[in-house]
């Protein structure tokens, strides 16, 4: 199933040192995955790569949620924390 708006390509987030946040829409548990690991896995499976949109990543999840066994996910960029200015 193709998502209507796949989002910004994963390659773009490299310059921001971002990761990918994957959230289960059934129980809201979320996990953060390293961007390079996501790109390598998509490429290895032959289903995408660095030009895959960040929102489209959720559609490639094969494993159910570890908390609720749900299969509905949302993916978005996860940016590193900025240090607070004191």
C-alpha angles and dihedrals in degrees: 000000000000119000115233093231111026091188132224115336115264091238090069092062093059090080089055095048087236129161131204120263113207115195127189107228092206100057102006094235109152136197130190121223128194110255096230091052091053092049092048093049094048090049093046091052091047093234101108145320140195092334092059111113116247092236091051092059091081090063091062096057111122101176123075122241111283091224107043104007089239121152102203112103140171123202129200139156118282112207123203118258115264116227113252117247110232 
